[in-house]
Amino acid sequence: MRKWVKMFDDNFSQMLTDIDGLEFLHFEEDDVEAKITTTEIAGVDGAMMSPTSFGPYKIMLRFFYRSADITDYRLMKHKLRGTLYRRTPFYINHSDMPGIKYAVYCEENAITDMGQSGQFEVSFIVIKGYSESMYETDKYSTTSGLWQFGNGLVAQDDIKYKHNSSSFRIFNGSSDTIAPFPHRHKLLIKINVNAPNGFKLMNKTTGEVFEYKKAITRKTQLQINGVHPSINGKRVGIDTNHEWLTLAPGYNDIELQGLQITDPTVEFVFPFIYR
């Protein structure tokens, strides 16, 4: 089966290896760049360490191109240059890791010319400092075939992300905590419930509690998009305790609490993230 590389964002999708004669060979990833600040205090052993953050890192894709003649080779290099260098970041996805995507920009296209053929080492900067699952959890099912081996999932049939009960578990297959703040990770929570006295959504694994203090009916959906709660597109943070949830790696025990709450539906939508 021919190997492939795809570039895409919300506005375009292009299979880079659809360029006739361009062959994807393999990829390499640089190591993670951990950023740590330490503070030493006179008279105190050791140093105080800040929370670790992770900087952008490099991924390199290597290609080979064989052309019919030198003119064709020059035209291909011109086309590839215009394809790779874009004004805004985009995602890449490739056949060696089909279940993972990287948010990138192109840093360099190093070319080794060999007459009318050439080898291309294309370097991208992964701007988020992590890769993501190709799909988000609203696309997950045990029969979908969208999630590759090694995507962080475990062999359990009870994994699901939309629940019609007030107590359930959410599985985070990431190598890190999903944290909308401060790391800007995507986490969308959709809640429909009859709650005449408001409700609390608790992650008992992390100890975090989101509280909505007003009455709400099931026909009205409250969404928590990262740290911002809204109803029908209007921010309603003033009616909350101004908190939000994160998801620890592995299973998270979630509970919806409130006086006289009935008929709940809660859905968690997020990509897995990988260091």
PASEBA-1860 file (N, C-alpha, C; in nm, 3 decimals):
! residues 275
1> MRKWVKMF> 0.085/-0.120/0.000/0.000/0.000/0.000/0.088/0.125/0.000 ~ 0.055/0.220/-0.085/0.136/0.342/-0.098/0.121/0.429/0.026 ~ 0.234/0.479/0.076/0.232/0.567/0.192/0.187/0.707/0.150 ~ 0.127/0.781/0.246/0.067/0.910/0.212/0.091/1.013/0.322 ~ 0.077/1.139/0.284/0.082/1.253/0.376/-0.031/1.348/0.339 ~ -0.106/1.392/0.440/-0.220/1.481/0.419/-0.197/1.612/0.493 ~ -0.231/1.723/0.427/-0.233/1.856/0.489/-0.377/1.905/0.491 ~ -0.419/1.968/0.602/-0.557/2.014/0.608/-0.577/2.115/0.721
9> DDNFSQML> -0.685/2.190/0.711/-0.740/2.269/0.821/-0.890/2.278/0.798 ~ -0.956/2.375/0.859/-1.101/2.387/0.844/-1.143/2.428/0.704 ~ -1.048/2.482/0.626/-1.084/2.538/0.496/-1.026/2.465/0.376 ~ -0.932/2.373/0.397/-0.876/2.301/0.284/-0.830/2.163/0.328 ~ -0.815/2.074/0.232/-0.761/1.941/0.255/-0.686/1.899/0.129 ~ -0.561/1.859/0.145/-0.480/1.825/0.029/-0.391/1.706/0.062 ~ -0.395/1.604/-0.022/-0.307/1.489/-0.009/-0.176/1.524/-0.078 ~ -0.073/1.549/0.001/0.055/1.594/-0.054/0.113/1.490/-0.150
17> TDIDGLEF> 0.094/1.365/-0.117/0.149/1.258/-0.199/0.066/1.228/-0.324 ~ -0.037/1.310/-0.350/-0.105/1.301/-0.479/-0.024/1.365/-0.590 ~ 0.082/1.439/-0.553/0.173/1.491/-0.655/0.240/1.372/-0.722 ~ 0.218/1.355/-0.849/0.264/1.237/-0.922/0.416/1.223/-0.913 ~ 0.462/1.109/-0.863/0.605/1.082/-0.853/0.665/1.111/-0.718 ~ 0.588/1.176/-0.626/0.639/1.210/-0.493/0.611/1.093/-0.398 ~ 0.717/1.039/-0.342/0.706/0.922/-0.255/0.743/0.958/-0.112 ~ 0.655/0.930/-0.016/0.682/0.952/0.125/0.765/0.835/0.178
25> LHFEEDDV> 0.881/0.867/0.236/0.971/0.762/0.285/0.950/0.733/0.433 ~ 0.972/0.833/0.519/0.954/0.811/0.663/0.952/0.946/0.734 ~ 0.932/0.941/0.866/0.928/1.065/0.945/1.014/1.050/1.069 ~ 1.055/1.163/1.124/1.129/1.168/1.250/1.073/1.281/1.335 ~ 1.065/1.259/1.467/1.022/1.362/1.561/1.137/1.399/1.652 ~ 1.157/1.528/1.676/1.252/1.572/1.777/1.199/1.539/1.916 ~ 1.287/1.543/2.013/1.247/1.519/2.152/1.161/1.635/2.202 ~ 1.088/1.608/2.309/1.005/1.711/2.372/1.094/1.818/2.435
33> EAKITTTE> 1.052/1.944/2.424/1.125/2.054/2.486/1.054/2.094/2.615 ~ 1.106/2.047/2.727/1.050/2.082/2.857/1.107/2.215/2.903 ~ 1.019/2.305/2.946/1.061/2.437/2.992/1.034/2.448/3.142 ~ 1.142/2.464/3.219/1.132/2.466/3.365/1.209/2.586/3.418 ~ 1.147/2.660/3.507/1.213/2.772/3.574/1.238/2.733/3.720 ~ 1.362/2.750/3.765/1.395/2.719/3.905/1.439/2.846/3.977 ~ 1.409/2.851/4.105/1.447/2.964/4.189/1.523/2.913/4.311 ~ 1.643/2.964/4.330/1.722/2.925/4.447/1.712/3.033/4.554
41> IAGVDGAM> 1.701/2.990/4.679/1.690/3.081/4.792/1.811/3.063/4.881 ~ 1.875/3.172/4.915/1.995/3.166/4.998/1.964/3.098/5.131 ~ 2.049/3.003/5.169/2.032/2.935/5.296/1.937/2.816/5.291 ~ 1.878/2.789/5.175/1.784/2.678/5.158/1.841/2.581/5.056 ~ 1.839/2.453/5.089/1.891/2.352/4.998/1.805/2.343/4.871 ~ 1.872/2.311/4.762/1.800/2.285/4.638/1.741/2.410/4.575 ~ 1.634/2.388/4.499/1.570/2.498/4.427/1.420/2.471/4.417 ~ 1.344/2.580/4.408/1.200/2.569/4.384/1.176/2.563/4.234
49> MSPTSFGP> 1.091/2.470/4.191/1.068/2.450/4.048/0.929/2.496/4.009 ~ 0.920/2.569/3.898/0.791/2.611/3.845/0.723/2.492/3.779 ~ 0.591/2.500/3.755/0.527/2.394/3.676/0.593/2.382/3.539 ~ 0.607/2.260/3.490/0.670/2.237/3.361/0.575/2.271/3.247 ~ 0.625/2.345/3.149/0.552/2.367/3.025/0.634/2.306/2.912 ~ 0.571/2.290/2.796/0.638/2.223/2.685/0.635/2.312/2.562 ~ 0.752/2.333/2.505/0.764/2.420/2.389/0.735/2.347/2.260 ~ 0.726/2.422/2.150/0.711/2.360/2.018/0.830/2.268/1.989
57> YKIMLRFF> 0.807/2.169/1.904/0.914/2.080/1.864/0.904/2.054/1.713 ~ 1.004/1.985/1.660/1.014/1.967/1.515/0.978/1.825/1.474 ~ 0.908/1.813/1.362/0.885/1.685/1.297/0.934/1.697/1.153 ~ 1.007/1.595/1.107/1.065/1.599/0.973/1.008/1.484/0.891 ~ 0.959/1.515/0.771/0.911/1.416/0.676/1.008/1.409/0.558 ~ 1.046/1.288/0.521/1.141/1.272/0.410/1.068/1.212/0.289 ~ 1.092/1.273/0.172/1.029/1.231/0.047/1.136/1.206/-0.059 ~ 1.098/1.131/-0.163/1.182/1.116/-0.282/1.096/1.142/-0.405
65> YRSADITD> 1.153/1.214/-0.500/1.080/1.245/-0.623/1.164/1.208/-0.743 ~ 1.103/1.133/-0.835/1.169/1.097/-0.961/1.085/1.151/-1.077 ~ 1.144/1.234/-1.160/1.070/1.301/-1.267/1.105/1.244/-1.403 ~ 1.025/1.282/-1.501/1.049/1.237/-1.638/1.165/1.313/-1.703 ~ 1.178/1.441/-1.666/1.287/1.522/-1.720/1.313/1.639/-1.627 ~ 1.415/1.717/-1.655/1.457/1.825/-1.566/1.352/1.936/-1.555 ~ 1.278/1.959/-1.665/1.173/2.061/-1.661/1.063/2.020/-1.566 ~ 1.023/1.893/-1.573/0.921/1.842/-1.482/0.968/1.852/-1.337
73> YRLMKHKL> 1.095/1.825/-1.314/1.150/1.832/-1.178/1.143/1.974/-1.124 ~ 1.179/2.071/-1.207/1.174/2.211/-1.163/1.031/2.256/-1.134 ~ 0.938/2.212/-1.217/0.797/2.248/-1.196/0.745/2.188/-1.065 ~ 0.786/2.063/-1.036/0.742/1.999/-0.912/0.796/2.074/-0.790 ~ 0.922/2.115/-0.793/0.980/2.189/-0.680/0.905/2.321/-0.659 ~ 0.870/2.386/-0.767/0.794/2.511/-0.757/0.657/2.487/-0.694 ~ 0.591/2.381/-0.737/0.458/2.348/-0.683/0.466/2.310/-0.536 ~ 0.566/2.232/-0.500/0.580/2.188/-0.361/0.607/2.307/-0.269
81> RGTLYRRT> 0.688/2.400/-0.315/0.718/2.520/-0.236/0.590/2.598/-0.205 ~ 0.506/2.618/-0.306/0.381/2.692/-0.285/0.282/2.617/-0.198 ~ 0.290/2.485/-0.198/0.199/2.404/-0.117/0.239/2.405/0.031 ~ 0.367/2.395/0.059/0.415/2.379/0.197/0.412/2.509/0.277 ~ 0.450/2.619/0.213/0.464/2.745/0.288/0.332/2.822/0.280 ~ 0.262/2.826/0.394/0.130/2.890/0.401/0.133/2.999/0.506 ~ 0.041/3.093/0.495/0.039/3.207/0.586/-0.013/3.170/0.726 ~ -0.090/3.064/0.736/-0.149/3.024/0.864/-0.113/2.879/0.893
89> PFYINHSD> -0.109/2.840/1.021/-0.080/2.701/1.056/-0.187/2.606/1.001 ~ -0.150/2.481/0.991/-0.241/2.377/0.941/-0.204/2.246/1.010 ~ -0.278/2.141/0.979/-0.249/2.009/1.035/-0.183/1.922/0.930 ~ -0.096/1.831/0.975/-0.048/1.723/0.890/-0.083/1.590/0.957 ~ -0.104/1.490/0.871/-0.140/1.355/0.913/-0.077/1.261/0.811 ~ -0.021/1.149/0.855/0.048/1.062/0.759/0.025/0.915/0.790 ~ 0.059/0.830/0.692/0.024/0.688/0.698/0.104/0.610/0.801 ~ 0.219/0.662/0.846/0.295/0.592/0.949/0.229/0.601/1.085
97> MPGIKYAV> 0.151/0.709/1.108/0.075/0.728/1.233/-0.062/0.784/1.196 ~ -0.148/0.705/1.133/-0.272/0.759/1.075/-0.372/0.810/1.176 ~ -0.359/0.772/1.303/-0.454/0.817/1.404/-0.413/0.944/1.476 ~ -0.304/1.008/1.430/-0.250/1.125/1.499/-0.233/1.241/1.401 ~ -0.261/1.362/1.449/-0.240/1.482/1.368/-0.152/1.581/1.445 ~ -0.086/1.669/1.370/0.005/1.768/1.426/-0.034/1.906/1.372 ~ -0.050/2.003/1.459/-0.071/2.142/1.417/0.065/2.205/1.391 ~ 0.089/2.249/1.266/0.226/2.285/1.226/0.230/2.408/1.136
105> YCEENAIT> 0.352/2.457/1.118/0.386/2.538/1.001/0.516/2.483/0.945 ~ 0.542/2.506/0.817/0.661/2.454/0.751/0.779/2.546/0.780 ~ 0.886/2.490/0.836/1.004/2.567/0.868/1.108/2.563/0.756 ~ 1.124/2.445/0.693/1.232/2.431/0.594/1.201/2.315/0.500 ~ 1.240/2.331/0.374/1.234/2.223/0.277/1.375/2.206/0.220 ~ 1.451/2.114/0.281/1.589/2.092/0.240/1.591/1.992/0.124 ~ 1.650/2.032/0.011/1.645/1.951/-0.111/1.786/1.905/-0.148 ~ 1.799/1.776/-0.174/1.922/1.720/-0.230/1.893/1.683/-0.375
113> DMGQSGQF> 1.944/1.763/-0.468/1.919/1.739/-0.611/2.007/1.624/-0.662 ~ 1.946/1.539/-0.742/2.017/1.428/-0.806/1.976/1.423/-0.953 ~ 2.025/1.521/-1.030/1.985/1.531/-1.169/1.840/1.574/-1.179 ~ 1.758/1.488/-1.240/1.616/1.519/-1.254/1.532/1.453/-1.144 ~ 1.598/1.410/-1.038/1.531/1.355/-0.921/1.584/1.426/-0.797 ~ 1.523/1.399/-0.683/1.570/1.464/-0.562/1.510/1.405/-0.435 ~ 1.580/1.427/-0.324/1.531/1.390/-0.191/1.495/1.517/-0.115 ~ 1.380/1.514/-0.048/1.327/1.631/0.021/1.311/1.600/0.169
121> EVSFIVIK> 1.372/1.681/0.253/1.354/1.671/0.397/1.277/1.794/0.442 ~ 1.147/1.774/0.469/1.059/1.886/0.501/1.041/1.892/0.651 ~ 1.083/2.003/0.711/1.075/2.020/0.856/0.955/2.107/0.892 ~ 0.875/2.058/0.986/0.760/2.132/1.037/0.781/2.159/1.186 ~ 0.730/2.271/1.233/0.728/2.303/1.375/0.589/2.272/1.430 ~ 0.583/2.183/1.529/0.457/2.147/1.593/0.427/2.254/1.698 ~ 0.337/2.346/1.663/0.324/2.471/1.738/0.261/2.452/1.876 ~ 0.178/2.350/1.894/0.112/2.331/2.023/0.201/2.264/2.126
129> GYSESMYE> 0.311/2.204/2.080/0.397/2.131/2.173/0.348/1.991/2.201 ~ 0.244/1.947/2.133/0.192/1.811/2.147/0.116/1.775/2.020 ~ 0.101/1.644/1.997/0.016/1.598/1.888/-0.120/1.560/1.945 ~ -0.217/1.535/1.855/-0.354/1.506/1.896/-0.407/1.385/1.820 ~ -0.506/1.319/1.880/-0.576/1.214/1.806/-0.642/1.277/1.684 ~ -0.643/1.203/1.575/-0.698/1.254/1.451/-0.845/1.292/1.468 ~ -0.916/1.216/1.549/-1.059/1.240/1.570/-1.085/1.272/1.717 ~ -1.200/1.334/1.741/-1.239/1.366/1.878/-1.337/1.261/1.929
137> TDKYSTTS> -1.366/1.267/2.057/-1.439/1.158/2.121/-1.583/1.144/2.073 ~ -1.640/1.245/2.010/-1.775/1.229/1.955/-1.775/1.139/1.832 ~ -1.655/1.105/1.781/-1.643/1.013/1.668/-1.602/0.873/1.713 ~ -1.587/0.855/1.845/-1.538/0.726/1.892/-1.649/0.624/1.908 ~ -1.623/0.503/1.860/-1.701/0.386/1.895/-1.612/0.265/1.875 ~ -1.646/0.154/1.937/-1.560/0.036/1.929/-1.557/-0.023/1.789 ~ -1.650/0.018/1.702/-1.656/-0.039/1.566/-1.626/0.064/1.458 ~ -1.587/0.186/1.496/-1.570/0.291/1.397/-1.448/0.269/1.308
145> GLWQFGNG> -1.341/0.208/1.361/-1.219/0.191/1.282/-1.139/0.318/1.264 ~ -1.173/0.424/1.335/-1.105/0.552/1.319/-0.986/0.567/1.413 ~ -0.978/0.483/1.515/-0.877/0.500/1.619/-0.771/0.391/1.605 ~ -0.647/0.431/1.582/-0.540/0.336/1.557/-0.492/0.273/1.687 ~ -0.426/0.158/1.674/-0.359/0.095/1.788/-0.255/0.193/1.844 ~ -0.253/0.207/1.977/-0.160/0.301/2.038/-0.217/0.440/2.055 ~ -0.347/0.459/2.024/-0.411/0.590/2.041/-0.441/0.622/2.187 ~ -0.406/0.533/2.278/-0.431/0.557/2.419/-0.553/0.485/2.472
153> LVAQDDIK> -0.628/0.419/2.384/-0.746/0.347/2.427/-0.710/0.214/2.491 ~ -0.797/0.165/2.578/-0.779/0.035/2.641/-0.888/-0.058/2.590 ~ -0.866/-0.188/2.606/-0.960/-0.287/2.554/-1.079/-0.303/2.648 ~ -1.162/-0.202/2.651/-1.282/-0.204/2.735/-1.402/-0.166/2.649 ~ -1.509/-0.244/2.659/-1.629/-0.217/2.579/-1.717/-0.108/2.638 ~ -1.688/-0.067/2.764/-1.776/0.030/2.829/-1.732/0.174/2.808 ~ -1.630/0.199/2.727/-1.585/0.336/2.704/-1.686/0.407/2.615 ~ -1.743/0.515/2.666/-1.828/0.601/2.585/-1.823/0.741/2.642
161> YKHNSSSF> -1.867/0.837/2.561/-1.850/0.977/2.596/-1.981/1.054/2.603 ~ -2.093/0.986/2.584/-2.224/1.046/2.600/-2.305/0.958/2.693 ~ -2.352/1.014/2.805/-2.416/0.936/2.911/-2.553/0.995/2.946 ~ -2.643/0.906/2.981/-2.778/0.945/3.023/-2.802/0.910/3.168 ~ -2.700/0.928/3.248/-2.711/0.902/3.392/-2.638/1.013/3.466 ~ -2.657/1.018/3.597/-2.595/1.125/3.676/-2.458/1.085/3.731 ~ -2.418/0.961/3.709/-2.288/0.914/3.758/-2.227/0.823/3.651 ~ -2.106/0.854/3.608/-2.044/0.778/3.500/-1.894/0.804/3.499
169> RIFNGSSD> -1.824/0.736/3.408/-1.680/0.755/3.393/-1.647/0.804/3.252 ~ -1.547/0.892/3.245/-1.495/0.941/3.118/-1.348/0.900/3.110 ~ -1.314/0.832/3.000/-1.177/0.785/2.982/-1.096/0.885/2.899 ~ -0.984/0.927/2.955/-0.891/1.016/2.885/-0.767/0.935/2.848 ~ -0.754/0.902/2.720/-0.641/0.822/2.673/-0.517/0.903/2.642 ~ -0.516/1.029/2.682/-0.400/1.116/2.656/-0.283/1.078/2.747 ~ -0.165/1.128/2.711/-0.048/1.113/2.797/-0.036/1.229/2.895 ~ -0.137/1.314/2.901/-0.134/1.432/2.987/-0.277/1.464/3.031
177> TIAPFPHR> -0.289/1.548/3.132/-0.419/1.599/3.174/-0.475/1.691/3.067 ~ -0.604/1.675/3.035/-0.672/1.770/2.948/-0.707/1.893/3.032 ~ -0.641/2.004/3.005/-0.653/2.124/3.088/-0.683/2.245/3.000 ~ -0.811/2.287/2.994/-0.845/2.406/2.915/-0.767/2.531/2.958 ~ -0.738/2.540/3.086/-0.655/2.650/3.137/-0.551/2.589/3.230 ~ -0.424/2.624/3.214/-0.372/2.731/3.127/-0.326/2.682/2.989 ~ -0.344/2.553/2.958/-0.279/2.496/2.840/-0.363/2.501/2.713 ~ -0.484/2.556/2.721/-0.570/2.577/2.605/-0.608/2.447/2.534
185> HKLLIKIN> -0.612/2.336/2.608/-0.657/2.210/2.549/-0.807/2.217/2.522 ~ -0.850/2.154/2.414/-0.992/2.155/2.381/-1.069/2.059/2.471 ~ -1.175/2.108/2.533/-1.267/2.025/2.610/-1.404/2.090/2.603 ~ -1.498/2.023/2.537/-1.635/2.071/2.524/-1.727/1.975/2.598 ~ -1.803/2.028/2.693/-1.898/1.948/2.770/-2.038/1.999/2.741 ~ -2.127/1.909/2.698/-2.265/1.944/2.665/-2.358/1.881/2.769 ~ -2.442/1.965/2.830/-2.527/1.919/2.940/-2.673/1.953/2.913 ~ -2.757/1.852/2.916/-2.902/1.870/2.913/-2.960/1.802/3.036
193> VNAPNGFK> -3.037/1.876/3.115/-3.091/1.820/3.239/-3.207/1.907/3.288 ~ -3.304/1.845/3.352/-3.405/1.919/3.428/-3.349/1.942/3.568 ~ -3.321/2.068/3.600/-3.260/2.101/3.729/-3.325/2.229/3.781 ~ -3.436/2.218/3.853/-3.509/2.338/3.897/-3.432/2.424/3.997 ~ -3.328/2.366/4.057/-3.247/2.441/4.153/-3.101/2.452/4.110 ~ -3.077/2.434/3.981/-2.940/2.434/3.932/-2.874/2.298/3.955 ~ -2.744/2.288/3.924/-2.675/2.160/3.937/-2.526/2.183/3.957 ~ -2.460/2.076/3.999/-2.314/2.072/4.007/-2.265/1.956/3.920
201> LMNKTTGE> -2.162/1.982/3.840/-2.094/1.878/3.766/-1.957/1.860/3.828 ~ -1.932/1.740/3.880/-1.812/1.716/3.959/-1.723/1.612/3.890 ~ -1.594/1.639/3.888/-1.496/1.537/3.855/-1.438/1.489/3.988 ~ -1.485/1.376/4.035/-1.444/1.327/4.166/-1.300/1.278/4.166 ~ -1.246/1.251/4.048/-1.107/1.209/4.037/-1.011/1.325/4.064 ~ -1.045/1.443/4.012/-0.958/1.560/4.030/-1.004/1.651/4.144 ~ -1.128/1.633/4.192/-1.182/1.718/4.297/-1.241/1.849/4.248 ~ -1.257/1.865/4.118/-1.308/1.991/4.062/-1.460/1.989/4.051
209> VFEYKKAI> -1.519/2.107/4.068/-1.665/2.121/4.065/-1.703/2.242/3.981 ~ -1.790/2.219/3.883/-1.854/2.329/3.810/-1.997/2.337/3.859 ~ -2.042/2.459/3.895/-2.179/2.476/3.945/-2.255/2.578/3.862 ~ -2.374/2.539/3.818/-2.466/2.633/3.754/-2.580/2.658/3.853 ~ -2.605/2.785/3.885/-2.687/2.819/4.001/-2.832/2.851/3.969 ~ -2.869/2.852/3.842/-3.006/2.886/3.805/-3.082/2.763/3.759 ~ -3.214/2.775/3.757/-3.297/2.667/3.706/-3.273/2.649/3.556 ~ -3.281/2.522/3.512/-3.262/2.492/3.371/-3.344/2.369/3.336
217> TRKTQLQI> -3.396/2.364/3.214/-3.473/2.248/3.170/-3.395/2.172/3.064 ~ -3.437/2.048/3.042/-3.366/1.961/2.950/-3.362/2.016/2.807 ~ -3.464/2.091/2.768/-3.468/2.141/2.630/-3.364/2.249/2.603 ~ -3.301/2.300/2.710/-3.197/2.402/2.698/-3.062/2.339/2.728 ~ -2.972/2.344/2.630/-2.840/2.283/2.650/-2.739/2.386/2.701 ~ -2.672/2.351/2.809/-2.561/2.432/2.859/-2.432/2.368/2.809 ~ -2.346/2.448/2.750/-2.216/2.399/2.702/-2.104/2.467/2.780 ~ -2.007/2.386/2.820/-1.885/2.439/2.880/-1.775/2.418/2.777
225> NGVHPSIN> -1.738/2.524/2.710/-1.635/2.518/2.605/-1.503/2.566/2.667 ~ -1.423/2.470/2.712/-1.301/2.505/2.783/-1.336/2.558/2.921 ~ -1.320/2.690/2.938/-1.352/2.753/3.067/-1.475/2.843/3.055 ~ -1.541/2.842/2.938/-1.651/2.935/2.913/-1.785/2.862/2.903 ~ -1.874/2.879/3.001/-2.008/2.822/2.991/-2.100/2.913/2.911 ~ -2.187/2.851/2.830/-2.280/2.930/2.750/-2.409/2.854/2.728 ~ -2.514/2.931/2.698/-2.644/2.875/2.660/-2.688/2.950/2.534 ~ -2.715/2.875/2.427/-2.755/2.936/2.299/-2.654/3.040/2.252
233> GKRVGIDT> -2.526/3.013/2.276/-2.421/3.102/2.231/-2.394/3.222/2.321 ~ -2.469/3.236/2.429/-2.451/3.350/2.520/-2.379/3.305/2.646 ~ -2.273/3.375/2.682/-2.196/3.341/2.801/-2.282/3.355/2.928 ~ -2.271/3.255/3.017/-2.351/3.255/3.140/-2.261/3.234/3.261 ~ -2.136/3.274/3.251/-2.043/3.256/3.362/-2.087/3.325/3.488 ~ -2.163/3.435/3.477/-2.209/3.508/3.594/-2.301/3.423/3.681 ~ -2.361/3.318/3.622/-2.453/3.232/3.696/-2.386/3.104/3.744 ~ -2.252/3.103/3.746/-2.178/2.984/3.787/-2.083/3.018/3.901
241> NHEWLTLA> -2.009/2.916/3.945/-1.907/2.938/4.049/-1.772/2.975/3.988 ~ -1.770/3.003/3.857/-1.650/3.047/3.784/-1.538/2.942/3.788 ~ -1.576/2.816/3.791/-1.480/2.707/3.786/-1.502/2.625/3.659 ~ -1.412/2.529/3.634/-1.422/2.443/3.516/-1.360/2.308/3.551 ~ -1.372/2.214/3.460/-1.319/2.081/3.484/-1.196/2.054/3.397 ~ -1.109/1.968/3.448/-1.003/1.907/3.370/-1.026/1.756/3.371 ~ -0.949/1.684/3.289/-0.959/1.539/3.285/-0.820/1.479/3.305 ~ -0.804/1.403/3.413/-0.678/1.336/3.438/-0.660/1.220/3.338
249> PGYNDIEL> -0.536/1.179/3.310/-0.516/1.061/3.226/-0.586/0.939/3.286 ~ -0.643/0.856/3.201/-0.714/0.738/3.250/-0.860/0.769/3.279 ~ -0.919/0.692/3.368/-1.061/0.708/3.399/-1.086/0.823/3.496 ~ -1.191/0.901/3.468/-1.235/1.010/3.555/-1.379/0.980/3.599 ~ -1.402/0.982/3.729/-1.536/0.959/3.783/-1.612/1.091/3.788 ~ -1.718/1.099/3.707/-1.796/1.222/3.692/-1.932/1.203/3.756 ~ -1.981/1.308/3.822/-2.113/1.300/3.886/-2.188/1.432/3.868 ~ -2.315/1.420/3.833/-2.404/1.536/3.820/-2.494/1.537/3.943
257> QGLQITDP> -2.488/1.646/4.022/-2.562/1.653/4.147/-2.656/1.773/4.147 ~ -2.765/1.761/4.222/-2.858/1.872/4.238/-2.992/1.823/4.291 ~ -3.066/1.913/4.355/-3.199/1.878/4.407/-3.297/1.859/4.293 ~ -3.361/1.745/4.292/-3.470/1.716/4.197/-3.424/1.717/4.051 ~ -3.298/1.684/4.025/-3.255/1.676/3.885/-3.308/1.547/3.822 ~ -3.349/1.556/3.698/-3.402/1.441/3.625/-3.357/1.444/3.480 ~ -3.360/1.329/3.415/-3.341/1.314/3.271/-3.212/1.378/3.220 ~ -3.097/1.341/3.278/-2.972/1.405/3.235/-2.912/1.340/3.110
265> TVEFVFPF> -2.847/1.422/3.029/-2.759/1.375/2.921/-2.634/1.463/2.926 ~ -2.519/1.399/2.936/-2.391/1.472/2.942/-2.297/1.411/2.840 ~ -2.236/1.496/2.756/-2.141/1.449/2.656/-2.010/1.526/2.668 ~ -1.899/1.453/2.661/-1.765/1.511/2.663/-1.703/1.495/2.524 ~ -1.658/1.607/2.466/-1.597/1.605/2.333/-1.457/1.666/2.344 ~ -1.355/1.586/2.310/-1.217/1.634/2.316/-1.128/1.539/2.238 ~ -1.013/1.586/2.190/-0.913/1.496/2.131/-0.820/1.447/2.241 ~ -0.764/1.329/2.223/-0.653/1.288/2.309/-0.531/1.368/2.267
273> IYR> -0.444/1.397/2.364/-0.320/1.468/2.333/-0.201/1.381/2.374 ~ -0.092/1.395/2.298/0.024/1.308/2.317/0.150/1.392/2.326 ~ 0.231/1.363/2.425/0.354/1.439/2.446/0.460/1.396/2.345
END
